[in-house]
């Protein structure tokens, strides 16, 4: 196919492709103790069930399986750079979202805890690409493909998928390793941002890593 200037136009045949281990990162979004707080799980029983019965076991399988294949694992957690959270985004201030610097609530869940040399980026907005240097870090690592898992599907996971796609990364959502505060919100989010990424199960993702 040629354009009017006589050049050749590239053709892209869908989103199905293998993931090169050396160019792939698993991005674990907000899998932190704050989401295990009693008040959260009591307020959102569907989230409690989805997290413990599906999402967290799938995330553990993804993290361990990808790490064994030599894939970079990168974490982001909601955590202010200060004790009083004065550095937070306006949205987080208005929403009264505050995990103070050094709080145990910022710690990654034990089931998917980082290894000694994994990267953990604190953020104070929904979008990890907006309030951290993730883009800079991924490019320094030579990453082209980003697999996203985490919480919650219709907020911070959604933002990561869309922003990553706009920055030129090949985005994949590990849909069974994500959860929202209700099952309906989870399903609606997958439909909403599905055109920006490839939706796959953890099993399929691990099978595509070469």
N, C-alpha and C positions, 0 to 999 in steps of 0.2 A: 504494500500500500504506500502511495506517495502523496505528499501534500503539494500545495500550489507552488511552493518554492523548489520543488524537485527533490526534497529530502524524503527519507523513508520513515514512516511512522511505526513505532513499536506497537505490537499487539499484546495485550495482557489477557490471559485466558483464566479468569476467575481467581479465587483466593487459595486454591489447594496447592500446597507445595511442601516439600520436606524442610525440616529445620536443621540447619547446620549447628552442631553443638557449640562451636567456637564463636558463632555469630548470634547466639540466642541467649536471652536472659529471662529468668522467671521473676516477675515483679509481684511480690506478696504485699497486698495493700491492707493495712490496718488490722492485721491479725494479732491484736494486742489485748492485754488483760482488761482494758476498759470495756471491751465488748462482752466480757464474761462477768461483769458486775451484776450483782443480784438484782438491782433495780431494773437493769436493761432486760435481763432474761425473764423477769416476772412481768414486765410491761409488754414484752413481745414473745409470747410462748411459741409462735410458729418459727421465729428466729432461733429460739433455744433448740427446738427440735431439729431444724434444718442444719444448724451449725454442728451439733453433736452427732447426728445420725448420718449426715451426708457430707457437708462442706469441709469440716475439719479433717475427717479421715481421707477424703480425696486430696486435700491440700498436702497432707503429710505424705501421701503416696507420690504426689507431683514433685515436692521438694526433694525427697530422698531419691526418687528415680532420676530426676534431672541432674542432681548433684553427682550421682554415680556415673552419669554420662559426660561429665565435664562441663555442664552448663552453669553459667554464673547465676547465683541467687541474690537478688536485691530486695531489701525490705524497705517499706516506708511505714511510719507510725505517726499518729497525731501526738505531738509533743511540742510544747512551747520552748522557745530558747531562753525563757526567763521564768522565774517563780510565779510572778503575778500575771503572766501572759500578755504583757503590754505589746509584744511583737506580733500578736495574732492578727489575722485578717479581720476586716470589719465584719464580714459575715459570721465568723466564729465568735466574735465579741457579741454581736446581736443575738446569736443563737445560744449564747452562754456555754459554748464548748471550750473547755479548758482542761488540758492535761499538763500540769506544771512540769518544768524541767526536772528530770530525775525521778519523776513519780513512778511507782511500781505499775501504775496503770498503762504506762508507755511501753512496758516490757512485752516483747513478742511472746505469744502463747507457747508454753513448754513443748507442745506436740510438734511444733514446726520451728523451733528455736534456731537462730542463726548459728553457723559454725564460727570459729574464731576469726576467720578471714572474710566472712560475708560483709556486705555493705548494708548499713542501716541508716536511712535518711529521715530525720524528723521533719514534719510538715505542720503548717498552721492554716491550711486551707483545704478545700475538698480536692483540688487538683494538684497532684504530686509534681506535674511538670511546671506548675505555676509558682509554687512556693519552695521548691528545692532546686538543686543543680543537677537533677537526674539526667536531663538531656546531655549536658556536658559530660557527665560520668559515663553514660552509655556510649557516646561517640568515642571517648577515650578508650573504652574497652573494645571497640570495633563491633558493637552490637547492631544488628539490623532487624532482628525478630524479637518481639517482646510478648511473652505469655503472661497474662494477668490473672491473678486469683486473689480473693479476699472479700472484704466487707466494707460497706454494704453495696450490693449490686447496683442499686439505682442512684447512688451518690458518688462515693470516691472511686469505685471501680468504673462506673460510667465515665467519669471525667478522665481517668487514666487512658481508657480506650480511645475516646474521641481526640484528646490532645495528642496522644502518641501517633495516631493516624495522621493528624494534620502536620506533624513534624517529620513524616516520611518513614516511620517504622511500620513493618509488617506486624500487625497486631492480632493476637489470638486470645480469646477469652476461654479459660478453663471453667466452663459453665457449672460443672458439678462441684467445683471448689470455691464457689461464691454463694453468698446468701444475703437476703434482705430482711427487713423487719417483718414482712409478711410474704407469703408465697406468691401472692398476686403481684406485689411490687417487684419481686425477683423476675417473674416471668415477663412482666411488662417491660422491664428494663432490657432484658435480653432481646426482645423484639425491637425495641427502640434503637439500641446502638449496634444491633447485629450487622447492619450494612457497613459499619466501620471496621469490622474485624472478622475473623473466622471463629465461629462458635464450635468448640470441640469438648469432648470428655477428656478427663485426665488420661485415661487408657489410650485414646487415639493420639493425644499429644505426645506421649512417651513413645508411641510406635512410630511417630513421624520424625523423631530426632535421629540424625545420622552423624 
